[in-house]
Amino acid sequence: MTEYIRKVQRIGRSSFFITLPKAWAERYGVKENDRLVLSVLDDGSILVTKTGVEGRGLVITVNASGRPLDLVKKEIVYAYLNGYSTIAIESANRDALREVKRFVLGRLEGLILVEEGDEKHVYNFVIDYRQVKYREMLERASRIIDYMCQEIDSPAVVRGYEDELNRLYFLSVRVLREALINPEIERATGLSSIEILDHRLVLHLLESLGDELNHLAGRASPGSLEPVLSYKNFAIDLFLGRSSIRYEDLLSRRDEAIRSIDAAGLEKAAGRIISIIDDIVDLSIRPL
C-alpha cells in the first residue's frame, strides 16, 4: 500500500483542504475540474474516487465496412472485455449493422444501443460495477448448468441456456478485469486480487462445462446427468466455502458421475466433463 502525507490547510473560516498527490492523480487520470467522491468509511477514514467508476470512459470505433463480420465481432468482444464504455460501429452496409446489432444485444450483457443511424450504431455500457454481486454471479452460472442438465433432451432449450451462460461469462470477465485495476470496484467485490482470479477461472470452467453439455444435447437423458450435477454442486460448494472436504464423499460422487455417463454410452464426453469439474475441485482445496 502506498501512503502519502499531506498537511491540512484552511480556506476562509470553515473549509479545510489538502493537495492531491501528483502520482496518484496521473495514475487514475484525475484532471482539473474533475469531480471526486469522498466516502466516509466506518472507521472514519475517507475514500477518494473519481465519479463514474462504472467505466473508464474508453471509447472505440470499429469499422465494419467491407470486412468479415466474424472479425468485426471479435474486435467488438475485445473492446467489451477490455472495459470500453462506448463502442461505435460504422458501416455503409445496413445488413452488416443489423447483424452486428443482433450479436451485440444477444451476447454482450450491459450494452444498450443509444444511437442508431444509417451508417453508424453506438452502444454504451450501462451497468454500475459496484452493484454487481460477484458471488451470486458464480452461483447463477452454476444454476444455468443445472438447467442445461435437466433439459438435456431438448437441444433448442439447452442452446438458449448456453447463450445465457456465455453472456454471463463475458460480463464476469469484464467486471473482474475492472476490479483488478480499480480499487473501489475491488473493494465492492469483497474479494482479494487472487480470489478475483480464482472466481474468473471457475466461471470459465463452468462456461466450458456448458459447451460440453451443448454438444451432448439430444444424446443424453436428464437422469444420466444427475450424478454429474451432484459432483458439480459439491465442487461449487467447496469453492464457496459452504462445504468441508471429505475425500470419501468427493471420490464417491466423482466415481458415480463417471459410471452414469459411461452407462449412457458417452465415454468420450465423460472424460472432458469430469476433468472440468476436477479443475474446480483443485481450486477449492485449501491448506488446513
PASEBA-1860 file (N, C-alpha, C; in nm, 3 decimals):
! residues 288
1> MTEYIRKV> 0.084/-0.119/0.000/0.000/0.000/0.000/0.088/0.124/0.000 ~ 0.058/0.220/-0.088/0.131/0.346/-0.095/0.065/0.448/-0.002 ~ 0.145/0.520/0.074/0.093/0.622/0.165/0.151/0.759/0.129 ~ 0.069/0.862/0.145/0.112/0.999/0.123/0.080/1.081/0.248 ~ 0.168/1.172/0.283/0.146/1.261/0.396/0.113/1.400/0.343 ~ 0.005/1.458/0.391/-0.035/1.592/0.350/-0.072/1.675/0.472 ~ -0.041/1.803/0.466/-0.074/1.895/0.574/-0.208/1.960/0.545 ~ -0.297/1.961/0.644/-0.429/2.020/0.628/-0.417/2.172/0.636
9> QRIGRSSF> -0.477/2.240/0.539/-0.475/2.386/0.535/-0.618/2.438/0.536 ~ -0.632/2.567/0.566/-0.765/2.627/0.579/-0.790/2.727/0.467 ~ -0.916/2.728/0.419/-0.962/2.831/0.326/-1.078/2.902/0.393 ~ -1.067/3.033/0.413/-1.173/3.109/0.479/-1.189/3.064/0.623 ~ -1.313/3.064/0.670/-1.338/3.033/0.811/-1.384/2.888/0.834 ~ -1.434/2.823/0.730/-1.498/2.694/0.757/-1.449/2.578/0.672 ~ -1.363/2.602/0.578/-1.322/2.493/0.487/-1.175/2.458/0.506 ~ -1.147/2.328/0.500/-1.010/2.279/0.503/-0.979/2.214/0.368
17> FITLPKAW> -0.852/2.210/0.333/-0.816/2.142/0.209/-0.678/2.079/0.221 ~ -0.656/1.977/0.136/-0.524/1.918/0.119/-0.499/1.903/-0.031 ~ -0.374/1.896/-0.071/-0.343/1.874/-0.212/-0.345/1.724/-0.241 ~ -0.371/1.690/-0.368/-0.370/1.550/-0.411/-0.232/1.513/-0.463 ~ -0.182/1.396/-0.429/-0.051/1.354/-0.481/-0.053/1.348/-0.633 ~ 0.048/1.406/-0.696/0.053/1.409/-0.842/0.057/1.268/-0.901 ~ 0.135/1.179/-0.839/0.147/1.042/-0.891/0.012/0.971/-0.890 ~ -0.065/0.990/-0.783/-0.198/0.929/-0.773/-0.290/0.986/-0.880
25> AERYGVKE> -0.288/1.119/-0.896/-0.375/1.184/-0.993/-0.345/1.137/-1.135 ~ -0.216/1.123/-1.166/-0.179/1.079/-1.300/-0.217/0.934/-1.323 ~ -0.199/0.851/-1.222/-0.231/0.709/-1.237/-0.378/0.686/-1.265 ~ -0.464/0.765/-1.198/-0.608/0.743/-1.211/-0.676/0.847/-1.300 ~ -0.594/0.923/-1.373/-0.649/1.015/-1.472/-0.728/1.130/-1.415 ~ -0.692/1.176/-1.296/-0.763/1.289/-1.234/-0.708/1.418/-1.292 ~ -0.797/1.501/-1.346/-0.756/1.626/-1.410/-0.831/1.744/-1.348 ~ -0.787/1.860/-1.383/-0.852/1.983/-1.333/-0.999/1.982/-1.370
33> NDRLVLSV> -1.084/2.019/-1.274/-1.230/2.026/-1.288/-1.299/1.891/-1.282 ~ -1.223/1.782/-1.265/-1.289/1.653/-1.240/-1.362/1.656/-1.106 ~ -1.468/1.578/-1.097/-1.541/1.565/-0.971/-1.494/1.440/-0.898 ~ -1.470/1.454/-0.769/-1.428/1.342/-0.687/-1.534/1.312/-0.582 ~ -1.543/1.185/-0.547/-1.636/1.141/-0.443/-1.555/1.110/-0.317 ~ -1.595/1.170/-0.204/-1.533/1.142/-0.075/-1.630/1.057/0.006 ~ -1.591/0.932/0.029/-1.677/0.839/0.103/-1.618/0.816/0.241 ~ -1.697/0.846/0.346/-1.652/0.826/0.483/-1.681/0.681/0.524
41> LDDGSILV> -1.575/0.605/0.555/-1.590/0.465/0.591/-1.620/0.450/0.740 ~ -1.653/0.329/0.781/-1.695/0.305/0.919/-1.586/0.340/1.020 ~ -1.460/0.327/0.981/-1.351/0.356/1.075/-1.310/0.502/1.074 ~ -1.386/0.586/1.001/-1.356/0.728/0.997/-1.263/0.769/0.885 ~ -1.202/0.675/0.816/-1.115/0.710/0.705/-1.199/0.753/0.585 ~ -1.136/0.826/0.493/-1.207/0.879/0.377/-1.152/0.814/0.250 ~ -1.241/0.762/0.170/-1.206/0.700/0.042/-1.231/0.804/-0.067 ~ -1.129/0.832/-0.149/-1.139/0.931/-0.256/-1.141/0.857/-0.390
49> TKTGVEGR> -1.247/0.877/-0.469/-1.256/0.814/-0.601/-1.312/0.914/-0.700 ~ -1.284/0.887/-0.828/-1.346/0.966/-0.934/-1.492/0.924/-0.947 ~ -1.577/1.015/-0.991/-1.715/0.979/-1.020/-1.718/0.892/-1.144 ~ -1.825/0.815/-1.155/-1.841/0.733/-1.274/-1.749/0.613/-1.276 ~ -1.732/0.544/-1.161/-1.644/0.429/-1.162/-1.704/0.312/-1.241 ~ -1.825/0.332/-1.294/-1.882/0.225/-1.375/-1.805/0.203/-1.504 ~ -1.713/0.291/-1.535/-1.632/0.273/-1.654/-1.519/0.373/-1.656 ~ -1.419/0.348/-1.744/-1.305/0.438/-1.752/-1.321/0.540/-1.864
57> GLVITVNA> -1.440/0.547/-1.923/-1.463/0.643/-2.029/-1.395/0.608/-2.160 ~ -1.357/0.482/-2.178/-1.288/0.441/-2.300/-1.387/0.433/-2.416 ~ -1.346/0.485/-2.531/-1.431/0.489/-2.650/-1.355/0.427/-2.766 ~ -1.425/0.346/-2.845/-1.362/0.285/-2.963/-1.462/0.284/-3.078 ~ -1.411/0.300/-3.199/-1.493/0.289/-3.319/-1.442/0.172/-3.402 ~ -1.532/0.081/-3.436/-1.498/-0.036/-3.516/-1.555/-0.018/-3.655 ~ -1.469/-0.026/-3.757/-1.512/-0.011/-3.895/-1.553/-0.148/-3.950 ~ -1.680/-0.161/-3.985/-1.731/-0.289/-4.036/-1.749/-0.290/-4.187
65> SGRPLDLV> -1.714/-0.183/-4.254/-1.735/-0.174/-4.399/-1.641/-0.267/-4.475 ~ -1.699/-0.358/-4.553/-1.620/-0.446/-4.638/-1.530/-0.542/-4.564 ~ -1.556/-0.568/-4.439/-1.471/-0.657/-4.359/-1.552/-0.779/-4.314 ~ -1.485/-0.894/-4.295/-1.558/-1.013/-4.248/-1.625/-0.987/-4.113 ~ -1.751/-1.022/-4.103/-1.824/-0.992/-3.979/-1.770/-1.071/-3.861 ~ -1.716/-1.190/-3.885/-1.657/-1.266/-3.775/-1.542/-1.188/-3.712 ~ -1.461/-1.122/-3.794/-1.351/-1.041/-3.742/-1.403/-0.919/-3.669 ~ -1.506/-0.856/-3.725/-1.567/-0.739/-3.660/-1.621/-0.777/-3.522
73> KKEIVYAY> -1.687/-0.892/-3.514/-1.742/-0.937/-3.386/-1.631/-0.963/-3.284 ~ -1.520/-1.020/-3.329/-1.407/-1.044/-3.239/-1.352/-0.913/-3.185 ~ -1.345/-0.811/-3.268/-1.296/-0.681/-3.223/-1.392/-0.618/-3.122 ~ -1.522/-0.637/-3.145/-1.620/-0.584/-3.051/-1.609/-0.655/-2.916 ~ -1.593/-0.787/-2.919/-1.577/-0.862/-2.794/-1.450/-0.816/-2.722 ~ -1.343/-0.796/-2.797/-1.218/-0.746/-2.736/-1.243/-0.614/-2.664 ~ -1.311/-0.521/-2.730/-1.339/-0.391/-2.669/-1.426/-0.407/-2.545 ~ -1.525/-0.495/-2.554/-1.614/-0.518/-2.440/-1.538/-0.573/-2.321
81> LNGYSTIA> -1.457/-0.677/-2.343/-1.385/-0.741/-2.233/-1.280/-0.648/-2.173 ~ -1.231/-0.554/-2.250/-1.127/-0.464/-2.202/-1.181/-0.331/-2.150 ~ -1.310/-0.327/-2.121/-1.366/-0.217/-2.044/-1.406/-0.094/-2.121 ~ -1.422/-0.102/-2.253/-1.465/0.016/-2.328/-1.609/0.049/-2.292 ~ -1.632/0.177/-2.259/-1.765/0.220/-2.218/-1.854/0.251/-2.337 ~ -1.795/0.297/-2.446/-1.870/0.329/-2.567/-1.807/0.258/-2.686 ~ -1.888/0.182/-2.758/-1.841/0.110/-2.876/-1.927/0.153/-2.994 ~ -1.862/0.218/-3.091/-1.933/0.264/-3.211/-1.898/0.171/-3.327
89> IESANRDA> -2.000/0.137/-3.407/-1.982/0.051/-3.524/-2.021/0.133/-3.647 ~ -1.930/0.142/-3.743/-1.955/0.218/-3.865/-1.954/0.125/-3.986 ~ -2.053/0.140/-4.074/-2.059/0.062/-4.198/-2.164/0.123/-4.289 ~ -2.134/0.124/-4.418/-2.232/0.170/-4.515/-2.331/0.059/-4.550 ~ -2.303/-0.061/-4.500/-2.388/-0.177/-4.527/-2.487/-0.194/-4.412 ~ -2.613/-0.167/-4.439/-2.714/-0.174/-4.333/-2.734/-0.317/-4.284 ~ -2.722/-0.415/-4.374/-2.735/-0.554/-4.332/-2.626/-0.591/-4.232 ~ -2.505/-0.541/-4.254/-2.395/-0.567/-4.161/-2.424/-0.506/-4.025
97> LREVKRFV> -2.477/-0.384/-4.024/-2.510/-0.319/-3.898/-2.619/-0.395/-3.824 ~ -2.717/-0.447/-3.898/-2.825/-0.522/-3.833/-2.771/-0.653/-3.775 ~ -2.681/-0.720/-3.848/-2.623/-0.845/-3.798/-2.540/-0.819/-3.673 ~ -2.462/-0.711/-3.674/-2.382/-0.676/-3.557/-2.473/-0.640/-3.439 ~ -2.582/-0.573/-3.468/-2.678/-0.536/-3.363/-2.733/-0.660/-3.295 ~ -2.772/-0.762/-3.374/-2.823/-0.885/-3.315/-2.717/-0.951/-3.227 ~ -2.593/-0.948/-3.275/-2.484/-1.009/-3.199/-2.460/-0.936/-3.068 ~ -2.448/-0.804/-3.073/-2.416/-0.726/-2.954/-2.526/-0.739/-2.849
105> LGRLEGLI> -2.650/-0.718/-2.889/-2.760/-0.720/-2.792/-2.791/-0.862/-2.744 ~ -2.752/-0.963/-2.822/-2.776/-1.100/-2.782/-2.665/-1.164/-2.702 ~ -2.542/-1.110/-2.711/-2.428/-1.176/-2.650/-2.357/-1.094/-2.543 ~ -2.368/-0.961/-2.545/-2.287/-0.878/-2.458/-2.375/-0.803/-2.357 ~ -2.381/-0.858/-2.238/-2.466/-0.806/-2.131/-2.423/-0.665/-2.092 ~ -2.521/-0.576/-2.076/-2.492/-0.442/-2.027/-2.475/-0.337/-2.133 ~ -2.465/-0.377/-2.260/-2.455/-0.281/-2.370/-2.595/-0.249/-2.422 ~ -2.624/-0.119/-2.438/-2.751/-0.078/-2.497/-2.723/0.011/-2.618
113> LVEEGDEK> -2.813/0.007/-2.714/-2.799/0.087/-2.835/-2.850/0.228/-2.806 ~ -2.762/0.327/-2.811/-2.800/0.465/-2.778/-2.808/0.554/-2.901 ~ -2.751/0.507/-3.012/-2.756/0.586/-3.136/-2.765/0.488/-3.253 ~ -2.868/0.505/-3.337/-2.889/0.413/-3.449/-2.911/0.493/-3.576 ~ -2.801/0.517/-3.648/-2.808/0.587/-3.775/-2.799/0.492/-3.891 ~ -2.806/0.546/-4.012/-2.799/0.462/-4.131/-2.663/0.397/-4.149 ~ -2.558/0.465/-4.103/-2.422/0.413/-4.122/-2.343/0.402/-3.992 ~ -2.410/0.421/-3.879/-2.337/0.415/-3.752/-2.431/0.376/-3.638
121> HVYNFVID> -2.387/0.279/-3.558/-2.456/0.242/-3.435/-2.361/0.265/-3.318 ~ -2.414/0.317/-3.209/-2.332/0.344/-3.091/-2.395/0.272/-2.971 ~ -2.310/0.197/-2.900/-2.354/0.122/-2.782/-2.281/0.174/-2.658 ~ -2.355/0.188/-2.549/-2.296/0.227/-2.420/-2.313/0.115/-2.318 ~ -2.211/0.100/-2.234/-2.219/0.004/-2.124/-2.281/0.075/-2.004 ~ -2.389/0.019/-1.949/-2.468/0.093/-1.851/-2.471/0.028/-1.712 ~ -2.399/-0.080/-1.691/-2.401/-0.147/-1.561/-2.302/-0.080/-1.466 ~ -2.346/-0.050/-1.345/-2.259/0.002/-1.240/-2.189/-0.117/-1.174
129> YRQVKYRE> -2.058/-0.124/-1.190/-1.984/-0.238/-1.138/-2.008/-0.260/-0.989 ~ -2.029/-0.151/-0.915/-2.044/-0.163/-0.770/-2.171/-0.236/-0.731 ~ -2.266/-0.246/-0.823/-2.393/-0.311/-0.793/-2.393/-0.459/-0.830 ~ -2.286/-0.506/-0.894/-2.279/-0.647/-0.934/-2.246/-0.734/-0.814 ~ -2.319/-0.840/-0.796/-2.296/-0.934/-0.687/-2.213/-1.051/-0.741 ~ -2.087/-1.053/-0.705/-1.993/-1.143/-0.771/-2.015/-1.289/-0.730 ~ -2.040/-1.312/-0.604/-2.069/-1.448/-0.559/-2.198/-1.499/-0.624 ~ -2.298/-1.412/-0.633/-2.424/-1.451/-0.695/-2.407/-1.476/-0.844
137> MLERASRI> -2.312/-1.407/-0.907/-2.285/-1.429/-1.048/-2.236/-1.572/-1.070 ~ -2.147/-1.617/-0.984/-2.097/-1.753/-0.995/-2.208/-1.854/-0.967 ~ -2.289/-1.826/-0.866/-2.399/-1.918/-0.834/-2.501/-1.923/-0.947 ~ -2.523/-1.810/-1.013/-2.616/-1.809/-1.127/-2.562/-1.895/-1.240 ~ -2.432/-1.886/-1.267/-2.372/-1.971/-1.370/-2.389/-2.118/-1.335 ~ -2.372/-2.152/-1.208/-2.389/-2.290/-1.165/-2.534/-2.336/-1.184 ~ -2.629/-2.249/-1.155/-2.770/-2.285/-1.174/-2.802/-2.307/-1.322 ~ -2.741/-2.227/-1.409/-2.765/-2.246/-1.553/-2.719/-2.384/-1.597
145> IDYMCQEI> -2.605/-2.430/-1.542/-2.559/-2.566/-1.571/-2.664/-2.667/-1.524 ~ -2.724/-2.644/-1.407/-2.830/-2.732/-1.358/-2.945/-2.740/-1.460 ~ -2.988/-2.622/-1.509/-3.100/-2.619/-1.602/-3.064/-2.691/-1.733 ~ -2.939/-2.675/-1.779/-2.897/-2.742/-1.902/-2.903/-2.893/-1.886 ~ -2.861/-2.944/-1.771/-2.866/-3.089/-1.746/-3.011/-3.138/-1.740 ~ -3.096/-3.059/-1.676/-3.236/-3.100/-1.662/-3.311/-3.099/-1.794 ~ -3.263/-3.018/-1.890/-3.330/-3.008/-2.021/-3.243/-3.065/-2.132 ~ -3.151/-3.156/-2.098/-3.051/-3.204/-2.193/-3.113/-3.275/-2.313
153> DSPAVVRG> -3.237/-3.322/-2.301/-3.301/-3.390/-2.413/-3.373/-3.291/-2.506 ~ -3.357/-3.159/-2.480/-3.418/-3.056/-2.565/-3.308/-2.963/-2.616 ~ -3.247/-2.993/-2.732/-3.132/-2.915/-2.781/-3.157/-2.765/-2.792 ~ -3.275/-2.726/-2.837/-3.302/-2.583/-2.853/-3.301/-2.511/-2.718 ~ -3.356/-2.576/-2.616/-3.359/-2.517/-2.483/-3.216/-2.506/-2.428 ~ -3.138/-2.612/-2.448/-3.000/-2.613/-2.400/-2.919/-2.503/-2.466 ~ -2.938/-2.482/-2.597/-2.866/-2.375/-2.667/-2.901/-2.238/-2.610 ~ -3.028/-2.220/-2.575/-3.067/-2.093/-2.514/-2.997/-2.070/-2.382
161> YEDELNRL> -2.987/-2.175/-2.301/-2.916/-2.162/-2.173/-2.767/-2.138/-2.196 ~ -2.710/-2.201/-2.300/-2.568/-2.179/-2.327/-2.543/-2.033/-2.365 ~ -2.633/-1.973/-2.444/-2.619/-1.831/-2.478/-2.623/-1.745/-2.352 ~ -2.713/-1.779/-2.260/-2.721/-1.704/-2.134/-2.593/-1.719/-2.054 ~ -2.538/-1.840/-2.052/-2.415/-1.865/-1.979/-2.298/-1.787/-2.041 ~ -2.293/-1.782/-2.175/-2.187/-1.707/-2.241/-2.195/-1.558/-2.210 ~ -2.318/-1.504/-2.208/-2.334/-1.361/-2.174/-2.284/-1.335/-2.033 ~ -2.320/-1.423/-1.942/-2.278/-1.407/-1.803/-2.126/-1.416/-1.791
169> YFLSVRVL> -2.065/-1.509/-1.865/-1.919/-1.525/-1.858/-1.848/-1.400/-1.912 ~ -1.892/-1.350/-2.027/-1.830/-1.229/-2.082/-1.842/-1.113/-1.983 ~ -1.960/-1.098/-1.923/-1.977/-0.990/-1.825/-1.884/-1.009/-1.707 ~ -1.870/-1.132/-1.659/-1.785/-1.156/-1.543/-1.639/-1.122/-1.574 ~ -1.593/-1.157/-1.695/-1.455/-1.125/-1.732/-1.435/-0.974/-1.733 ~ -1.528/-0.901/-1.792/-1.518/-0.755/-1.798/-1.513/-0.696/-1.657 ~ -1.606/-0.738/-1.574/-1.617/-0.681/-1.440/-1.495/-0.716/-1.354 ~ -1.453/-0.840/-1.358/-1.341/-0.881/-1.274/-1.210/-0.819/-1.322
177> REALINPE> -1.195/-0.795/-1.452/-1.079/-0.722/-1.501/-1.077/-0.579/-1.447 ~ -1.194/-0.515/-1.450/-1.202/-0.378/-1.397/-1.169/-0.375/-1.248 ~ -1.211/-0.479/-1.177/-1.184/-0.485/-1.033/-1.034/-0.491/-1.004 ~ -0.959/-0.551/-1.095/-0.814/-0.563/-1.073/-0.741/-0.431/-1.092 ~ -0.803/-0.334/-1.162/-0.736/-0.206/-1.185/-0.803/-0.089/-1.113 ~ -0.918/-0.113/-1.052/-0.989/-0.006/-0.983/-1.010/-0.048/-0.838 ~ -0.941/0.017/-0.743/-0.950/-0.023/-0.602/-1.092/-0.021/-0.546 ~ -1.174/0.076/-0.589/-1.310/0.082/-0.534/-1.393/-0.037/-0.581
185> IERATGLS> -1.379/-0.075/-0.708/-1.453/-0.190/-0.757/-1.405/-0.316/-0.688 ~ -1.274/-0.327/-0.667/-1.220/-0.445/-0.597/-1.279/-0.454/-0.456 ~ -1.287/-0.340/-0.387/-1.346/-0.342/-0.252/-1.492/-0.384/-0.257 ~ -1.562/-0.341/-0.361/-1.704/-0.376/-0.372/-1.724/-0.525/-0.390 ~ -1.626/-0.593/-0.451/-1.640/-0.737/-0.470/-1.628/-0.814/-0.339 ~ -1.557/-0.756/-0.242/-1.529/-0.828/-0.120/-1.427/-0.938/-0.139 ~ -1.355/-0.934/-0.252/-1.258/-1.037/-0.285/-1.118/-0.977/-0.296 ~ -1.017/-1.056/-0.266/-0.881/-1.015/-0.290/-0.848/-1.034/-0.437
193> SIEILDHR> -0.734/-0.982/-0.481/-0.694/-0.997/-0.621/-0.683/-1.144/-0.660 ~ -0.625/-1.226/-0.571/-0.613/-1.368/-0.600/-0.750/-1.434/-0.608 ~ -0.841/-1.397/-0.519/-0.976/-1.454/-0.521/-1.050/-1.413/-0.648 ~ -1.028/-1.290/-0.695/-1.089/-1.246/-0.820/-1.045/-1.336/-0.935 ~ -0.915/-1.364/-0.942/-0.864/-1.451/-1.048/-0.923/-1.592/-1.036 ~ -0.937/-1.642/-0.913/-0.996/-1.775/-0.893/-1.142/-1.778/-0.938 ~ -1.218/-1.673/-0.904/-1.358/-1.667/-0.945/-1.370/-1.665/-1.098 ~ -1.283/-1.587/-1.160/-1.288/-1.581/-1.306/-1.258/-1.719/-1.365
201> LVLHLLES> -1.162/-1.790/-1.308/-1.127/-1.921/-1.360/-1.241/-2.020/-1.343 ~ -1.308/-2.017/-1.228/-1.421/-2.108/-1.206/-1.534/-2.076/-1.304 ~ -1.560/-1.949/-1.327/-1.662/-1.910/-1.425/-1.625/-1.960/-1.564 ~ -1.497/-1.953/-1.597/-1.451/-2.005/-1.726/-1.474/-2.156/-1.734 ~ -1.447/-2.227/-1.626/-1.468/-2.371/-1.625/-1.616/-2.405/-1.640 ~ -1.702/-2.328/-1.575/-1.846/-2.351/-1.589/-1.891/-2.323/-1.732 ~ -1.832/-2.220/-1.792/-1.866/-2.190/-1.932/-1.822/-2.305/-2.023 ~ -1.704/-2.361/-1.995/-1.657/-2.477/-2.072/-1.747/-2.598/-2.052
209> LGDELNHL> -1.795/-2.616/-1.928/-1.887/-2.726/-1.900/-2.016/-2.707/-1.979 ~ -2.062/-2.581/-1.989/-2.180/-2.552/-2.070/-2.160/-2.590/-2.216 ~ -2.040/-2.566/-2.269/-2.011/-2.605/-2.407/-2.023/-2.756/-2.425 ~ -1.969/-2.830/-2.329/-1.976/-2.976/-2.338/-2.121/-3.024/-2.332 ~ -2.200/-2.963/-2.246/-2.340/-3.004/-2.235/-2.417/-2.971/-2.363 ~ -2.381/-2.860/-2.427/-2.447/-2.826/-2.553/-2.418/-2.933/-2.659 ~ -2.297/-2.988/-2.659/-2.263/-3.095/-2.753/-2.340/-3.223/-2.722 ~ -2.375/-3.242/-2.595/-2.448/-3.363/-2.554/-2.599/-3.351/-2.574
217> AGRASPGS> -2.647/-3.230/-2.598/-2.791/-3.208/-2.605/-2.856/-3.300/-2.709 ~ -2.961/-3.368/-2.667/-3.030/-3.460/-2.756/-2.971/-3.600/-2.757 ~ -2.855/-3.620/-2.693/-2.790/-3.751/-2.692/-2.783/-3.812/-2.553 ~ -2.821/-3.736/-2.452/-2.819/-3.783/-2.314/-2.955/-3.759/-2.252 ~ -2.977/-3.823/-2.139/-3.103/-3.805/-2.067/-3.076/-3.729/-1.937 ~ -3.176/-3.657/-1.885/-3.155/-3.587/-1.757/-3.111/-3.682/-1.646 ~ -3.164/-3.802/-1.644/-3.128/-3.897/-1.540/-2.981/-3.935/-1.542 ~ -2.925/-3.949/-1.661/-2.784/-3.988/-1.671/-2.690/-3.879/-1.621
225> LEPVLSYK> -2.740/-3.755/-1.615/-2.656/-3.643/-1.574/-2.677/-3.602/-1.428 ~ -2.771/-3.666/-1.360/-2.793/-3.630/-1.219/-2.668/-3.648/-1.134 ~ -2.591/-3.758/-1.148/-2.468/-3.769/-1.070/-2.363/-3.662/-1.107 ~ -2.364/-3.619/-1.233/-2.274/-3.511/-1.275/-2.309/-3.383/-1.200 ~ -2.439/-3.354/-1.192/-2.484/-3.235/-1.117/-2.442/-3.246/-0.971 ~ -2.456/-3.365/-0.913/-2.419/-3.384/-0.773/-2.271/-3.353/-0.752 ~ -2.185/-3.402/-0.841/-2.041/-3.378/-0.830/-2.009/-3.230/-0.853 ~ -2.074/-3.170/-0.954/-2.052/-3.028/-0.982/-2.094/-2.940/-0.864
233> NFAIDLFL> -2.211/-2.968/-0.808/-2.261/-2.887/-0.696/-2.172/-2.903/-0.573 ~ -2.119/-3.023/-0.554/-2.026/-3.047/-0.445/-1.901/-2.962/-0.463 ~ -1.851/-2.956/-0.589/-1.731/-2.876/-0.618/-1.757/-2.727/-0.595 ~ -1.873/-2.677/-0.637/-1.905/-2.536/-0.618/-1.921/-2.503/-0.470 ~ -1.985/-2.592/-0.396/-2.000/-2.570/-0.251/-1.862/-2.564/-0.184 ~ -1.771/-2.650/-0.229/-1.635/-2.645/-0.176/-1.569/-2.511/-0.206 ~ -1.581/-2.467/-0.330/-1.516/-2.342/-0.370/-1.570/-2.223/-0.291 ~ -1.701/-2.222/-0.269/-1.764/-2.109/-0.199/-1.758/-2.124/-0.047
241> GRSSIRYE> -1.695/-2.231/-0.001/-1.679/-2.249/0.143/-1.803/-2.295/0.214 ~ -1.898/-2.353/0.140/-2.022/-2.398/0.202/-2.015/-2.543/0.245 ~ -1.906/-2.608/0.211/-1.892/-2.749/0.245/-1.746/-2.776/0.280 ~ -1.725/-2.866/0.374/-1.589/-2.906/0.409/-1.550/-3.028/0.327 ~ -1.421/-3.042/0.304/-1.374/-3.150/0.220/-1.377/-3.284/0.294 ~ -1.445/-3.380/0.234/-1.442/-3.519/0.281/-1.408/-3.604/0.160 ~ -1.289/-3.659/0.160/-1.240/-3.725/0.040/-1.325/-3.844/-0.001 ~ -1.384/-3.913/0.099/-1.468/-4.026/0.063/-1.592/-3.980/-0.014
249> DLLSRRDE> -1.650/-3.863/0.025/-1.764/-3.807/-0.048/-1.721/-3.763/-0.187 ~ -1.607/-3.697/-0.192/-1.556/-3.647/-0.320/-1.538/-3.761/-0.420 ~ -1.467/-3.865/-0.378/-1.440/-3.977/-0.468/-1.566/-4.053/-0.505 ~ -1.658/-4.065/-0.409/-1.783/-4.135/-0.435/-1.866/-4.062/-0.542 ~ -1.878/-3.931/-0.528/-1.957/-3.853/-0.626/-1.891/-3.856/-0.763 ~ -1.758/-3.846/-0.762/-1.685/-3.847/-0.889/-1.703/-3.981/-0.961 ~ -1.685/-4.091/-0.889/-1.697/-4.224/-0.949/-1.839/-4.249/-1.000 ~ -1.938/-4.204/-0.924/-2.077/-4.224/-0.966/-2.107/-4.146/-1.093
257> AIRSIDAA> -2.052/-4.023/-1.104/-2.073/-3.942/-1.224/-2.012/-4.010/-1.346 ~ -1.892/-4.065/-1.330/-1.826/-4.134/-1.442/-1.907/-4.256/-1.485 ~ -1.951/-4.335/-1.388/-2.027/-4.456/-1.421/-2.157/-4.422/-1.494 ~ -2.222/-4.318/-1.450/-2.351/-4.282/-1.509/-2.335/-4.239/-1.655 ~ -2.233/-4.157/-1.683/-2.212/-4.113/-1.822/-2.165/-4.228/-1.909 ~ -2.077/-4.312/-1.854/-2.030/-4.428/-1.929/-2.146/-4.521/-1.966 ~ -2.237/-4.540/-1.870/-2.350/-4.629/-1.894/-2.441/-4.577/-2.004 ~ -2.440/-4.446/-2.024/-2.521/-4.385/-2.130/-2.451/-4.390/-2.265
265> GLEKAAGR> -2.332/-4.453/-2.270/-2.259/-4.464/-2.395/-2.188/-4.336/-2.436 ~ -2.150/-4.254/-2.339/-2.088/-4.124/-2.368/-1.951/-4.115/-2.303 ~ -1.870/-4.219/-2.325/-1.741/-4.227/-2.257/-1.649/-4.109/-2.288 ~ -1.643/-4.065/-2.415/-1.555/-3.954/-2.451/-1.596/-3.824/-2.380 ~ -1.725/-3.802/-2.375/-1.773/-3.682/-2.307/-1.746/-3.689/-2.157 ~ -1.752/-3.809/-2.101/-1.729/-3.825/-1.958/-1.593/-3.773/-1.917 ~ -1.490/-3.806/-1.995/-1.356/-3.762/-1.961/-1.344/-3.612/-1.957 ~ -1.403/-3.544/-2.056/-1.393/-3.397/-2.061/-1.473/-3.332/-1.949
273> IISIIDDI> -1.594/-3.381/-1.925/-1.681/-3.322/-1.823/-1.620/-3.340/-1.684 ~ -1.576/-3.460/-1.654/-1.520/-3.487/-1.521/-1.392/-3.407/-1.501 ~ -1.312/-3.393/-1.606/-1.188/-3.316/-1.595/-1.216/-3.171/-1.560 ~ -1.321/-3.113/-1.617/-1.357/-2.974/-1.588/-1.396/-2.959/-1.440 ~ -1.479/-3.051/-1.391/-1.521/-3.043/-1.251/-1.403/-3.069/-1.159 ~ -1.314/-3.160/-1.199/-1.192/-3.184/-1.121/-1.113/-3.054/-1.103 ~ -1.106/-2.973/-1.208/-1.031/-2.848/-1.200/-1.094/-2.752/-1.099 ~ -1.228/-2.752/-1.091/-1.294/-2.668/-0.990/-1.260/-2.718/-0.850
281> VDLSIRPL> -1.260/-2.850/-0.833/-1.224/-2.908/-0.704/-1.081/-2.869/-0.666 ~ -0.988/-2.874/-0.761/-0.849/-2.840/-0.734/-0.835/-2.697/-0.684 ~ -0.918/-2.606/-0.737/-0.915/-2.466/-0.691/-0.979/-2.449/-0.553 ~ -1.053/-2.551/-0.510/-1.132/-2.538/-0.388/-1.064/-2.596/-0.266 ~ -0.963/-2.680/-0.285/-0.897/-2.746/-0.173/-0.785/-2.655/-0.122 ~ -0.804/-2.604/-0.001/-0.709/-2.511/0.057/-0.638/-2.574/0.175 ~ -0.516/-2.528/0.205/-0.444/-2.584/0.321/-0.524/-2.565/0.449 ~ -0.516/-2.664/0.537/-0.585/-2.655/0.666/-0.509/-2.561/0.760
END
